[in-house]
Amino acid sequence: MKIRSLTVGVPVRWPFDPTRLDAAGDFARDLRAKLTAGGYEVQTVRMAGPPLNTVLAKADIGEALGYARALEAAALERGFEYVSVGPVRILDAPSARRQQAALDFIDMLPEIVRTTEVTFCSVLVASHNGGVHLPAVERTAAAIADIARTTPDGFGNLRFAALANCPPHIPFFPAAYHAGSRPRYTLALEAADVAVEAFTNAASLDDAGQNLIASLDGHWYRLERILRPGQSFFE
């Protein structure tokens, strides 16, 4: 088992609070070292912020570019390798005016992708409670087409996505974003090798299932022992 990403969610504000970002960077660096010492390869360390239009709710839309570039620079300075500015969440907007403002943020996302190197962004176009927001789907499709035309081989779309029914605290990018007033971390696990080993050494499907459960339980126990001392950062 490997850890594809240690993703730290940070309740970012604009302008930034440097001490909060410093603490997140220190925590991620220390936890990566502990996981490595415990036998788990940590392939990347990433920072995820709150939804873009939430952070910039009281700012001009034109500040989105400056915010994204500044957050990327701040994250890289603190040892993070990738950063998510979170999704644009239209369905949470409390009024028609705020929904329109959120839609306008979508138009800024292709430029964020073009002018950053390791920044991910997204649009939440559907949710269980809000259904599908068709204007957001249309704007997001236009953004995807724009990025495809204006980045080499359309590869900028690796850092952009349309999301549906994605809650906060998913560790995988570009879906990752933060919610709440306290920091939080999640692990993106690569565990295919655990399943392969469980089935390779099994005489039957029942044996394979038992092997897999036993192996995963063992990993959860090891990870819990490594991670538990780090909880104080989030209190």
N, C-alpha and C positions, 0 to 999 in steps of 0.2 A: 504494500500500500504506500502510495505517495500522496503528498498534499500539493495539489495543483496550485492552490492559492490560500494564503492567510489573508483574509479580507477584513479590514478594520473599518467599521462604520463610525463616522465622526459627525456630531451635530454642528456642522460648519455654519458660520454666520459671515455676512459680508458687511463691512470689512472683517478680515480674519482676526481671531484671537490667537496670536502666535504661541502662547503657552499651551493652549489646548492641542494645537498641531504638534508642538514639541513632545508633549506627553504621549500622543498617539504614536509618533515615530519611535520614541524610546521603548514603548510597550511592544510594538511590532518587532523591533530588533531583538529585544530580550526573549520574546516568545519564540521567535524563529530559532534562536540559538538553543533554547531548551528542547524544542521539537527535534532539531537536528541531533542533539546529544542523546535524545531518547530513541533514535533510530529511524526518524521520519524525515525524508528529503522534502524540504519546502521549496517548491520550484519558483514561486513568485510571492511577493508581498504587495498588497493593493489597498488603496484607500477609497471608500465610497462615501459620498456626501448625500444630503437630503435632496428631494426633488428640486430641480433648477428653478422653477417658477415659485417655489416656496421660499427659497433662500433670497431670491430677488423680488419678492412680492411688493416691496416698497421702493424698488429701484427702476430706473428706466431700462427698457428692453435692450438698448444699445450697450448697457453694461455687461451683458452676458458674455461677450467676447473677452473683455478684460478680466472678468471673474474666472472664466475657464482657464485662461492662460496663467493667471496668478495662482490658481489652485494647483495646476500642474507643476509650476515651478516650486511652489511651497512643498508639495508632496515629494518631488524628486530630491529636494534638499534634505528631506528627513528620511530618506532611504526607501520610500515607496517606489515601486517600479511602474505601476499603472494607477490611474485615478478615474473614478466615475463622478461626473457632475450630477448624476441622478437623472430620472426621467422628467419630462414635462407631463404633469398630471392635470389634464383638463377636467376630469370628472369630479375632482375635489373642489374646484373653484366655486365659491359660495354665491356667485351672481353671474348674470349674463355678461356683464362688463369684464369680470375677472376671467371668464371662460374665453372671451375674445382675446384678452391679453395673453392668456396661456397659449392660444393658437398662434399668436404672433411670435412667441418664443420659438416655435417649431421652425419657422423660417430662418432662424439664426443658427440652427444646428449644423447645417452643411459647412458653414464658415468656421464653426468651432472645430469640426473634424479636420478641415483643410489647414488650419493654422496652429494645430497642436500635434504632438507626436505620440503621446501615450494616454490621451484623454478619451473616455468613452461617454456616450450619451444615448438617450432613448426617448420614446414617447409611449406612455401608457394609453393605449387606444380603446381598451375594454376592461371591464371588471365585473365580478359577480353581481355587485349591487347596482352599478351604473349602466350595465349593458355595453353596447358598442357605440362609440362616438364617431359617427360617419365623417363630420368635418375634420376630426383629428386623423382619421384614416386617410383621407384625401391629402391633407397637408403632409403627412408622414410619407406617403407614396411619392409625392413630389420631391421631398427631401432625399429619399433613397435614390431616385432617378438623378437628381442633381449631383449627389456624391459619386454615383457611378460614372457620370460624364466627366467629372472634374478632378478625380484622384487617379493615380496610375493604376490601370487595369481595374478600376472601380473598387480597389482594395480598401478604401476608406470605410466602406460599409461593414468591414469587420468590427469597427468601433461604434456602430450605430445599429439600433434595432427598434422594431415596433413590438411592444409588450402587451400581453393580454393576461389578466388574472395573476399578475406577478406581485406578491406581497414584498414588503421590505425585508432586508437581511438575507437575501439570496447571495451566496458567495461568488457565483459565477458572473463574469462580465459578458455582455454589456447590461445584464438585467439588474446588477447590484445597485442598491441605494439604501440610505439610512432613514430611520424614523425614530423619534423620541429625543428626549433632552440629554440622555446619557450615551456615551460611546458603547459600542457593541462589536464583537468579532465573530466571524464564522469561518469554517474551514471547507474548502472545496476539495473533496477527496477523489483520488484515482484508485479504484479498488478492483479493477477487472482481474488483476493477478490473483486476488484473494478468491474470486469465484472460480477461476481456471484451476487453481490448486485444489479447491474443495471438490470439484467434479472429477479432476484427473485421478485423485486417490480414492474415489468412491466405487463401491461394488454395485450400488443401486441409486436410484433417484432419492430415496429416503435417506440413504447414507450421505449423499451429496448435500441435501438440505441441512442435515444435522452438522456436517462438517462446516458448511458456510456459516451457520448461526454461531457455532462455537468459535470459529476464527474471528468473526466480526465482534462477538462479545469480548474476546481477548484484546482486540484493538481498542474497543471503546474503553475498557478498563485501563489500558496503558495510557491512552490519550487523556482520560479524566485525571489520572495522577499527575500528568505533566501540566495540564491546563488549570487545575483548581487553584494553585497559588496565585495565578494572575487575575483572579476575580476582583481583587481590591482596586484595580484600575477603574472598574466600572461601578463602584459604590459611591 
